[in-house]
Protein backbone atom coordinates (compact mmCIF):
# COMPACT_ATOMS: atom_id res chain seq x y z
CA UNK A 1 0.00 0.00 0.00
CA UNK A 2 1.02 3.56 -0.49
CA UNK A 3 0.59 6.50 1.82
CA UNK A 4 -1.29 9.44 0.37
CA UNK A 5 -0.60 12.84 1.90
CA UNK A 6 -3.68 15.13 1.99
CA UNK A 7 -3.65 18.09 -0.42
CA UNK A 8 -3.46 20.46 2.56
CA UNK A 9 -1.55 18.40 5.15
CA UNK A 10 -1.50 19.29 8.83
CA UNK A 11 2.18 18.63 9.59
CA UNK A 12 4.31 19.66 12.52
CA UNK A 13 8.09 19.73 12.83
CA UNK A 14 9.87 19.28 16.12
CA UNK A 15 13.56 19.13 17.01
CA UNK A 16 14.25 15.97 19.02
CA UNK A 17 17.56 16.38 20.92
CA UNK A 18 17.04 12.91 22.47
CA UNK A 19 16.88 11.13 19.09
CA UNK A 20 20.20 10.25 17.40
CA UNK A 21 22.05 13.23 18.92
CA UNK A 22 19.36 15.56 17.60
CA UNK A 23 17.16 15.41 14.50
CA UNK A 24 14.02 17.16 13.30
CA UNK A 25 11.03 14.86 12.92
CA UNK A 26 7.87 15.69 10.99
CA UNK A 27 4.54 14.31 12.21
CA UNK A 28 1.11 14.25 10.65
CA UNK A 29 -1.51 11.94 9.22
CA UNK A 30 -1.79 10.26 5.84
CA UNK A 31 -4.27 7.93 4.12
CA UNK A 32 -3.59 4.37 3.09
CA UNK A 33 -4.27 4.07 -0.62
CA UNK A 34 -5.40 0.86 -2.29
CA UNK A 35 -2.87 -1.14 -4.29
CA UNK A 36 -2.52 0.08 -7.86
CA UNK A 37 -2.72 -1.72 -11.18
CA UNK A 38 0.90 -2.79 -10.77
CA UNK A 39 -0.39 -5.48 -8.39
CA UNK A 40 -2.83 -7.00 -10.89
CA UNK A 41 -1.85 -10.59 -11.59
CA UNK A 42 0.34 -10.90 -8.49
CA UNK A 43 -0.57 -13.44 -5.85
CA UNK A 44 1.12 -11.77 -2.87
CA UNK A 45 1.64 -8.26 -1.56
CA UNK A 46 2.64 -6.84 1.82
CA UNK A 47 -0.19 -5.81 4.15
CA UNK A 48 -0.39 -4.74 7.77
CA UNK A 49 0.21 -7.83 9.94
CA UNK A 50 -3.06 -7.66 11.89
CA UNK A 51 -5.18 -6.25 9.04
CA UNK A 52 -6.61 -3.46 11.22
CA UNK A 53 -5.89 -0.69 8.72
CA UNK A 54 -8.06 -0.58 5.62
CA UNK A 55 -7.71 1.41 2.43
CA UNK A 56 -8.52 5.08 3.02
CA UNK A 57 -7.82 4.81 6.76
CA UNK A 58 -5.90 7.66 8.34
CA UNK A 59 -2.60 6.57 9.87
CA UNK A 60 0.01 8.41 11.90
CA UNK A 61 3.06 9.53 9.94
CA UNK A 62 6.48 10.22 11.46
CA UNK A 63 9.23 11.33 9.09
CA UNK A 64 12.91 11.58 9.96
CA UNK A 65 15.89 12.59 7.79
CA UNK A 66 16.93 9.82 5.41
CA UNK A 67 20.51 9.78 6.73
CA UNK A 68 19.20 8.76 10.17
CA UNK A 69 17.22 5.74 8.91
CA UNK A 70 19.95 3.13 9.51
CA UNK A 71 20.01 4.05 13.21
CA UNK A 72 16.38 3.06 13.85
CA UNK A 73 14.69 -0.24 14.55
CA UNK A 74 13.12 -2.29 11.75
CA UNK A 75 10.06 -0.60 10.22
CA UNK A 76 8.49 0.71 7.04
CA UNK A 77 10.25 3.38 5.03
CA UNK A 78 9.02 5.58 2.20
CA UNK A 79 11.29 8.18 0.63
CA UNK A 80 8.67 10.09 -1.40
CA UNK A 81 4.99 10.56 -0.53
CA UNK A 82 2.17 10.86 -3.04
CA UNK A 83 -0.22 13.76 -2.54
CA UNK A 84 -3.98 14.02 -3.12
C-alpha angles and dihedrals in degrees: 000000000000129000116237117204113214116251089247103031123196099222131165129197123209132177110233109199089178094058117082094330090307132328136165114245125196119213132190143113131281136180126246108237123209119256113275132232089278087079095056110118094018119118098205137038134163117266135171108288097237096034093230095131117072131191111287093022117138113241133185115259125204117180125191130179112284093236090062095054097094090059095062133082121265113293146123120302131193121178099192127031125212116229131216 
